[in-house]
Amino acid sequence: MTENVVQLLILGREHDEFAVYAITTQYEGKSPVVKSHLLPINDWKSSGLHFPSFIDVGEIIYILKEYVDSAPLGYLSDGDKSRLIEFLAKRGG
């Protein structure tokens, strides 16, 4: 069986679920609406990512904890955390 690995930004955990944002490497070819939901991760290498990546804040996704590997690949830098907070504040969320 092939595992499909998806990179996620874990926002929090409640009971048996994680609240997450998806992380994507795809930007080109996306519609202006979709692009408006994507925040570039400036420090992607030091965050443990292999390619330039974006946090998709279009929706919070809820995933059962059994589907989330508890070993993190990395962490957002303080600068990227601040940028995410500002990005969300400007969006009203």
C-alpha positions as CSV (number, residue, x, y, z in Angstrom):
1,M,0.0,0.0,0.0
2,T,1.4,3.4,-1.0
3,E,1.2,6.2,1.6
4,N,0.2,9.6,0.5
5,V,2.2,12.2,2.5
6,V,0.7,15.6,2.8
7,Q,2.4,18.4,4.6
8,L,0.2,20.2,7.1
9,L,0.5,23.1,9.5
10,I,-1.0,21.9,12.8
11,L,-3.0,24.6,14.4
12,G,-4.2,22.7,17.4
13,R,-5.7,19.5,18.7
14,E,-9.1,18.9,20.3
15,H,-10.1,15.4,21.4
16,D,-9.4,13.1,18.5
17,E,-8.9,15.7,15.8
18,F,-6.2,18.0,14.6
19,A,-7.1,21.4,13.1
20,V,-4.7,22.1,10.2
21,Y,-3.9,24.2,7.2
22,A,-2.6,22.4,4.1
23,I,0.9,23.3,2.9
24,T,1.4,23.2,-0.9
25,T,4.1,23.8,-3.4
26,Q,1.6,24.7,-6.1
27,Y,1.1,28.3,-6.9
28,E,1.5,28.9,-10.7
29,G,-1.6,28.3,-12.6
30,K,-3.9,28.9,-9.6
31,S,-6.8,31.4,-9.9
32,P,-6.4,34.8,-8.3
33,V,-9.0,33.7,-5.7
34,V,-6.9,30.6,-4.7
35,K,-3.7,32.6,-4.8
36,S,-5.2,35.1,-2.3
37,H,-5.4,32.2,0.2
38,L,-1.8,31.2,-0.1
39,L,0.9,32.6,2.2
40,P,4.5,32.0,1.1
41,I,6.7,30.3,3.7
42,N,9.9,32.5,3.5
43,D,12.0,30.2,5.7
44,W,10.9,26.9,4.0
45,K,14.3,25.3,4.2
46,S,14.8,25.9,7.9
47,S,11.1,24.7,8.4
48,G,12.1,21.3,7.2
49,L,10.5,21.6,3.7
50,H,12.2,20.5,0.5
51,F,10.7,23.0,-1.9
52,P,9.3,26.6,-1.7
53,S,5.9,26.2,-0.1
54,F,2.8,28.0,0.8
55,I,0.3,27.8,3.6
56,D,-3.3,27.5,2.3
57,V,-5.5,29.4,4.7
58,G,-8.6,29.0,2.5
59,E,-10.1,26.6,5.1
60,I,-9.2,24.9,8.3
61,I,-9.2,21.1,7.8
62,Y,-10.1,18.7,10.6
63,I,-8.3,15.4,10.5
64,L,-8.6,12.5,12.9
65,K,-5.4,12.1,14.9
66,E,-4.9,8.5,13.7
67,Y,-4.2,9.9,10.2
68,V,-1.5,12.4,11.4
69,D,2.1,11.3,12.0
70,S,3.0,12.8,15.3
71,A,6.7,13.3,14.2
72,P,6.9,16.9,12.9
73,L,9.1,17.6,9.8
74,G,9.8,21.0,11.3
75,Y,8.4,24.2,12.6
76,L,7.6,27.6,11.2
77,S,10.2,30.3,12.0
78,D,9.2,33.2,14.2
79,G,9.1,35.4,11.2
80,D,6.8,33.2,9.3
81,K,4.6,32.8,12.4
82,S,4.3,36.6,12.6
83,R,3.6,36.9,8.9
84,L,0.8,34.2,9.2
85,I,-0.8,36.1,12.1
86,E,-0.7,39.4,10.1
87,F,-2.0,37.6,6.9
88,L,-5.0,36.1,8.8
89,A,-5.7,39.5,10.6
90,K,-5.9,41.3,7.2
91,R,-8.2,38.6,5.9
92,G,-10.5,39.0,8.9
93,G,-9.8,35.5,10.2
